[in-house]
Amino acid sequence: MNKLYVGNLSPSVTVEDLKQLFGARKLPEPEQILLKSGYAFVDFPDQNSAIKAIETLSGKVELHGKVIEVDYSVPKKLRSRKIQIRNIPPHLQWEVSCLSGKLCVCVCVCVCVCVCVLNTDTETAVVNVTYATKEEAKVAIEKLSGQQFDDCSFNVSYIMDMDAAPPAQSPRIRRGGRSPRDQGPSQPGPSGSFGVPRQKQHDLPLRILVPTQFVGAIIGKGGLTIKNVTKQTQSKVDIHRKENAGAAEKAITIHSTPEGCSAACCMIQEIMEKEASETKTTEEFPLKILAHNSLIGRLIGKDGRNLKRIEEETGTKITISSLKDLTIYNPERTITVKGSPEAISKAEVLIMKKLREAYENDIAALNAPEQEVVYLFIPTQAVGALIGKKGQHIKELAHFAGASIKIAPAESPDVTERMVIITGTPEAQFKAQGRIFGKLKEENFFSAKEEVKLETHIKVPSTAAGRVIGKGGKTVTELQNFTCAEVIVPRDQTPDENDEVFVKIIGHFYANQTAQRRIREIIQQVKQQEQKHQQGAAVSQHHSK
């Protein structure tokens, strides 16, 4: 979070005064300054700048005769379980239990601890902590603020906890004790909504396009026709008749089970065919399905195999609208299906099955925590201490971190290092690796004044290796300067069967963690770009079939 609160301002302070103050302290120019009476909100371009502003300005600078206060701008309703601890000695090997014992703060119940950044300006670490309850977070702030540790005074503040946002309020009960859903039969809404409510929050509705001249026939006199459709198919139908005035086609959204959506779609097609025969309109009625562009690539399949299979199984001709038709306001593509009514009906079922699978996978991916694999190398003589008696310590560590922790067999009897394979979410990785670094220090495998520096390996797609290095090595150099870790991307590596190569990271705990996170961000950016490219390439072969 980069938005800061600047308080205790004199009424005479102007926006220009604040800009000059930030410039004098060598802070980047804020993206936005909102000045109020006695305080201001300031948006910095990145979190490093925000942290630097807090540490260099708050309580230390006088402006127009008043010492200003600077802290994160966090609404009270979101001041919940998350705090940020700054100005931590860089050599401190962070362990929750260690901090608890030395500072007498009940942090052993925290549910996650994660590195924010390594502050290279002050050579101190910054850590975010999430507690089980907001009461524990409040106690931690009270007890940790200003605490001295190795000549460093902790700075502690709340950070935004989006999980603490209040849940959406349920609809108010009207006078008489009846809720909106008790108000009798369904009525069409502003856009023409009929039928029963949506059954599931994450159901993918069926969206189709119909010629505007048939909208009246689909609704029927007094809405009787569409009410009959919704009743027979147990669906909710939204006819967007007021959108896109003058357009040749209107969108219809159908919410129901897959079977209900298909049945409602068939009935709407039949209504249009009947209306056309009565008005002696001689035209075909292809089915036009609307689908978000992000789903289209998986509908088409590699080399168009999925679409070809559907066409062969149903005897239909399927085309997809061009990418050029997309706009920021219209991310949907039109899937046009031509054939007999029976063939079109079969194709609709198969098309929507593929789209629903892709949609459900996307929802699952959003909800499921990302699993990462890190290969951490420890001294061979430390293996016993890490495992513990009868494996007790490594089991407790895995349980605490919520990660899978395995020690790979030694490649030869005289190896000096052993590989620890850690699999888990980013949060689990932080907790597991932090405990391992701390254990090695605690068991005196490193001297009292020596930092625990370990080597970790992470796999990156071979296509992303160049991005990690950057042009002329610029990116990897910046990465090393920012994280204080040594980052090595071997140029002569042969990619494995998954087309991945290893990146080596050497450094103390904070440096290692920050480097891992930055490299993961680069990997994610490359994957997103590749996915967009693949979708565009796949569709270009089929939109003009």
Secondary structure, 3 states (H helix, E strand, C coil): CCEEEEECCCCCCCHHHHHHHHHHCCCCCCCEEEECCCCEEEECCCHHHHHHHHHHHCCCCEECCEECEEEECCCHHHCCCEEEEEEECCCCCCCHHHHHHHHCCCCCCCCEEEEEEEECCCCEEEEEEECCCHHHHHHHHHHHCCCEECCEECEEEECCCHHHCCCCCCCCCCCCCCCHHHCCCCCCCCCCEEECCCCCCCCCCEEEEEEHHHHHHHHCHHHHHHHHHHHHHCCEEEECCCCCCCCCEEEEEEECCHHHHHHHHHHHHHHHHHHHHHCCCCCCCCEEEEEEHHHHHHHHCHHHHHHHHHHHHHCCEEEECCHHHCCCCCCEEEEEEECCHHHHHHHHHHHHHHHHHHHHHHHHHHHCCCCEEEEEEEEHHHHHHHHCHHHHHHHHHHHHHCCEEEECCCCCCCCCEEEEEEEECHHHHHHHHHHHHHHHHHCCCCCCCCCCCEEEEEEEEHHHHHHHHCHHHHHHHHHHHHHCCEEECCCCCCCCCCCEEEEEEEECHHHHHHHHHHHHHHHHHHHHHHHHHHHHHHHHCCCCC
